[in-house]
Amino acid sequence: MTTLLRARRVLTEQGWLDDHQLLIDNETIVAIEPIPAGTMARDAELLCPAYIDIHVHGGDGVDVMDDDPAVLDRLAKHKACEGVGSWLPTTVTAPLANIERALQRIAQRYYHGGPGAAVLGSYLEGPYFTPLNKGAHPPELFRELNIAELDRLITVSQNTLRVVALAPEKPEALEAIRHLKSRDVRVMLGHSAASYEETIQAFDAGADGLVHCFNGMTGLHHRNPGMAGAGLTDKRAWLELIADGHHVHPAVMNICCSCAKPRVLLITDAMSAAGMPDGDYSICGYPVTMRDGIVRTESGGLAGSTLALDAAVRNLVNNVGVCAEDAIHMASLHPAKMLGLDKDLGSIAVGKRASLIALNPQLRLQNIWISGQRFLL
């Protein structure tokens, strides 16, 4: 089955192409060429790579940790409606048995597929953190790093565990980072009191970047650059960014994009209240409350977000001044590169998977195609 999509502008890694069309054969882009003269119809104003959300806990009233296999299908459809073609369901700090069941459900969805955004594997956020900068994670469930335990989690996930987050100052952290990297698992650093020096040591050991940069870590000070300073200045580090204007001030988002534009990963860190009305919800088994779209714990701390990834792109463009192509790449090409999937995903190029979105000039979603198939919004 072949499909032809025509657009006024097509975004490639090299920039915009005016009045071009894509020929798609099954799941794959097989040609990108100028639209023949005299052809007036267009399928999209802006045709762009579908977004990739690597850090998602929930949305539409459900949570990745819910003991129900149907939850991942519901979340995948919810993510597709914000322009996400693929995603990593993300666990939270919980009893180890609960985490293992979640990894098993995610693996089943990965191998068997389903409607909506494609599951690329799992992201383990917790329980390998430290109490300072714990966020909404329950510190009584934090665990020490253990190679045998990490190997068991990889086995339970049927080798679909893609990312492990940890605090680099924990005992055995550097050994764990090296081991995870040898198993082709990415390592992100966060929920930590680590110093600048400890963070650099973790990057030297192979760590890939920072979990939701600035949030849940030692901040930037002019005499003590902290974990955030290490991430901003070390060109090896990918930086997750929650661009909702609440987790990080727009001026600080500007600093982040100015220092690390090729390394920014837009994420949502969305929890179950995303897409839902204000009210009472839970995360990590604890009650939280959403007011005006902002979710907080009983003590007043932020507890995940209700951000949609297409809104994150617009926020960077409209509130920070990042150009549209750079903001879109931060939500598509950059996550694909971080996961090592950029030969197949993340940009529009011949030979890549046809995971695409149509946007209007205001960067609002009009249509999405996942592996060449249009998903009805």
N, C-alpha and C positions, 0 to 999 in steps of 0.2 A: 504494500500500500504506500503510495506516494502522496505527499502534501506539498502545496506551494503556498508560502506566506509572503505577502508583499507589505513593505513598510516605508513610511516617509523617511525614517532614519533607523539604521541598524547599528547597535553598539558592539564593536569588536574590541579585542585587547589593544588594538592600535588606534582606536577612536571611532567616531561616527562615520557611517557610510550613508549618503543621501540616496533615496529612491532605489533601494536594493530589495531583492527577493531571495528567500531561502527555499531550496528544494530539500525535502525531508523524505527519506526512504525508511519506512518502519520507524526506528528510534533515532536514526542518525542523520545529521546534516550532511548532505552529499554535494551541495553546490551553493555558493553565494555569488550572485551576479546582479548587474544593473537590471532594473525593470525595463522591458522593451518600450520604446517610444510609442506614445499613443495609448498606453494602458493606464486607465485612470483609477481603477479600483485599488483600494488599500485595505489590508487586514489590520493594520496597526499604525498609530502615529509613531511610537517609539517601540522597537522590538529589541529586547534586552535578555541577557541570561537570567533564568529563574534564580531566586535567592536561595541561599543555603544557611539555615539557622543551626549552628553547632551546639547551642546551649539552651535547651527547652525543658522545663519541668512540668508544664501543664498548660491548660487553657480550656475555654468552653465548659468550665465547671468540673473538669476531671484532671487527674494527676497521673504522671507516669508511674508512680508507686502504687496506684490502685490495683488491687488483685483481680483484674478483669481484662482478658485479652482484647475485648472490644474497644477499650479505652484508646489504644494506639491507633486504630482506624479512625475513631472520632477526632483525635488530635491531628492526625495526618490530613484530614479534610479541613479542619480548622486552619492549619498552617497554609494549605494551598490557597485559601481565600485571602491570605495576605502576601501572595506572590512567592511563597516558599515551595520550591520543587523538591528539596531533599533536606533532611534534618537528622539531628542526633537526640533521641530521647535521653534525658539527663536524670540520674538518680540523685537522691539526697542522703545525708547522714541518717542512718536507720539501723536497726538490728541486722546483722549480717545475713540472716535467713531471708529477710524482706528484700535486701539488695539482690541476693542471688535469684530470687523469684522474678524480680523485675528484669534482670539481665537475661533470664531464660525467655520471658515474654518478648523482649526486644529482639532476641535472636530468631525466635519463631517468625516474627513479623518481617525481619530482614530477609530470611530465606524463602518465605512464602508470598511476600508481597501483599498488596491490598490497595484500596482506594486512596486518593490524595497524594500528599508529598511522600517521596520514597524515604524509607528509613535506611540510613547509612551505617548504622551500628549504634553503640551506646557510649555515653559519657558518664564517668563515675565522679561525681562531686561529693566528696566525703566517703568514708569517715576519717581520712588521714590528715586532720587539721589540728590546730592548737587553739586553746580557749580565747586568747586575745584576738579580736577581729573575727569572732566566730560567726557573725551575722545571725541568721535564723537557725543555724545548725545547733542541735543539742549537744553540748560538750561532754555530757556523761556517756555518750555513745561514740566518742572519738576513740580510735584504735591506733596502736603502734604499727609501723610498716614491717611487713614480713614477706619475704620472697615467696615462700610456699603458699601463703594466703593469696598473694597477687596472682600467682600461677593458677590457683584454683578458680579465681574469678574469671580469668581469661578462658579457662576450660569450660566453666559454667556458661559463659557467653558464647560458646561455640566459635571462638576466635572472632567475635564481632565487637569486642571492646576496643574502641578507637582512642579514647582519651581518658587519662586518670589525672585528677587534680589532687595536689598534696601541698603541705606546708614544708618548705625546704629546710627549716631548722630542726625538724624532727630527727631523732636518732635513726640511723640507717637510710636517711633520705637519699643521699648521693648514690649509695649502692642500689636502692630501689629504682632511681631514675635510670641508671645505666642498664639495669635488668629490663625494665619496661621498654626502653628504646631497642634493646636486642630482640624483643618480642614484637617490634613494629607497633608499639603503642605510644601515642603522643602524651607528653607530660606537661600540664599547666600548673602554675604555682599560685596559691591564694589562701584566703582565710588564715592569715599568718602574721606573726610579729617579726619576720625575718628582716635582717639588716640588708643594706646595699651589698655588702661583701658576701653574705650568705646567699643572696639571690644570684650574684655573678657566679659563685661556685656551682650553683645548681645549673645555670646555663652552660658552664664549662663541662658539666657531667652529661649534658644533652637535653635539659629541659627546653621546652618549645616556646613558652611565653607565660603570660599572666591571665589568671581568671578575672573577669570583669575588672579591668584596670582601674585603680584608685579605690575601689570598694573592697573592704575586707583585707586591708594590707597596710603596712607602714607607708605613710605619705611622703611627698617631696618637701624637703626643707633645705634651705641653701647651705647648711653645714652638715646635713644628714640626709642624703638623697633617698634613702629607704628603698623598699621594693619597687615603688612606682618610678623612682629615679633610675633604677637599674633597667627597668623595662623600657623607659623612654629613650635611653641612651645606648642600649646594647642592640645592635642591628640584627642579632640572631633572634630577637624576641618578638613573637606575635602578641598583640595586645587586644584582648576582648574589650568591647566598649558598649555599655548600655546607654544609648543615645536618646533617653526619654526626657532629659532636662531636669530630672529629679535626682537620679543617682550621681550624675556628674554635671556640674555647672557648664553652660555653653562655652564660657571662656576657657575652661579647663579642657573641654572637648577640642577647642581650637588649638590649644597647646599640644594635645595628643596628636591631632592630625598634622600639625606643622612639624612635629619632631619625627613622626613615624607613619607618614601617609601610606607607604607601601606595605605596612605591617599591621594595620588596623583591621580587626574582625568585628563587624557589627553583629551583635547578638541581642536576643530579647531577654534571656533569663526569665522567661514568662512562667507564671504559676497558674494555678487553676482558675483564678479570678479573671484572667485575660479574656476579654470579650464578654464579660458578665457585668451585671449592675453592681453598684456599691452594696456592701454588706459584709457578713462574717464568713470567713473561709478558714482553711487550715493549711499549714505547710510543716513538713517534718513531724507531723502528728500534733502540732501545737496550734492554738487558735490565733488567727490574725484578722485584721479588719481592713477593708478597702473603703477609703473615702476620697471622692474626686479622682478616682483611678489610681490612687497611691495606696500600696499595701504596707501595713506596719504591724509589728509585734505588739504585745501588751506593754512592753517597755518603751515603745516608740521607734524602734529600729526598722529600717527598710527590710522587707521580706519578699525578695523576688520582685518581678515587675509585671505590669499588664500591657507591656509594649507589644506592638505588631512590627514586624521587620520592615514592611513598606513604610510605616510611619517613621521608623528610625532613619531610613534613607532620606525622607523628606525633611526631618528635623535637622540633619547635617547640612542639607542644601539651604534650607530657609533660615535657620537660626545660627549656623556656624559659618556659612559662606563657602562650604566645600562644593566644588563643581559636581554636576550630576553624574558624569561618568566615573569620577573617583568614588563618590558615595555608593554608586551601584556596584563597583568592583569590590568595595569593602564588604558588601553583603553577598558576593557571588564568587568572583575570582580568588580573592584572598582566602576565604575558608576552604575552597577547593585545593589551593596550594598548601595550606597548613596540613590538610589531611592527606596530601599526596595523591589527590584525585583529579588534578588539573589536566591530565591527558584526556579525560572523559567528560568532565563537568567544569562549570564556572565561567565559561565564556562562549561566545558564538564563533565557531570555526569549523571548517570542513573536517569531518571525521569524529566530531564530538557528539555527545548525546543531545537530542533536541529537547532540552528542558528550557523553556522560554516563557517570557512574560511580555504582554503588550501593555504599555503605559500611555496615559495621555500626557500632554505637555506639562501638567502639574505633578507628574510622577505618581498618579493614582492608577491602581490596577484596573485593567479592562478585561484581560483574558490571560489564561495560563495554559501552557502545554507541558505535560510531564511525560518524558520519554516519547515525544511525538504525538501523544494523545491529549486532546483538549479536555480540560477539567471544567465542568459547568459550575460557575460561581453562584 
